[in-house]
Amino acid sequence: MRPSSSLLKHIPLIKFVGGPHKFSKSSAGVHPMAPHGLKPTAGSSYSNTNPIEPKEGEYFSRSQLPLRFRYKLPKEDEAENIISGGAEVVF
């Protein structure tokens, strides 16, 4: 049995192409997908408005759906079963 020798001969199974990447923080610029090519600042605040409008028949929130598709709260007896974890159910 040679457990110590097997630990010393560890060869990684994954081979990365191209070796380690060189990265310097000073060369970091504006992200290519940044709006208007602006760099974010420490004190910047973004509004919660969404520039994307839904197409007809699409909704971004469950609260915008018609009533028949909205989430229905459980009935009182169902809520009691959920809270108890089914401990009172006898088969």
N, C-alpha and C positions, 0 to 999 in steps of 0.2 A: 504494500500500500504506500503510495507516494502523494499524500495530499498537499504537502508544502511545495513540491516541485511542480504540480499542476497549477498552483496559484501563481508561481513565478513566471510561467510561460503563457500568460494571458494575451490572447490576440483578439482584438475586437472583430466582431462579425460584420460590422457595417463599415463600408469604405466610402468616404466622402470624396466627390470629384472636385478637383481644383484646389484642395488644401484649405487652410484657414483664410477667411476673408479679412481684408484690411479695412478698418472702419475708423474714421476720425470724426469726432463730434463737431469739430470746427467746419467741416465740409458739408454738414447737414444744412439743407436749404428748405425752400418751400415745397411742401408735398405737391406732386403733380395734380392731384384731385382737389386741392384747396380752392374754396370759392374765391374768385377774383384774384387768385395768385397771392393772397395775403397770408402772412405768417401769424400764428396765434400769439397773443401777448399774455402776460401774467394777469392783467386786469380785464381781459376781454370777457364780455358777457354775451351769451347767445340767447336770442329770443326763442320762445317755444312755438313759433309759427312754422308750419310745414309748407314749403313752396310747392310740394307735389299734391295735386288734386286727384281724388279718386275718380276712376272712370265710372260710367253709369253701371249700377249694379254691384260696385265694389264699396267696401266700408273699411275704415281703419280702426274702428273701435266697436266692441260688442254693443255698447250703449246706442250706437247709431242704427243698429239693425231694427227691422220691424218687430213688433211685440211677439209675434209667434216664434221668432228665432232667438229671442233673448233668454238668458239663463233664468231658470225658475228656481226659487228657493224650495228646499225640501219641506214636506209637511211636518207637522208637530211630532207625529209618531215616528216618522223617518229620522228626524233630528235626534230624538231620544235614543233610537237604536244606534245611530252613528256615535253619539256621545258615550253610550255605555260600552261600545265595542262589541256588541252582540252577546254580552255576558248573560243576559236574561233569556236568551233564546234557548229553548230546550227541544231537542230533536227526539 
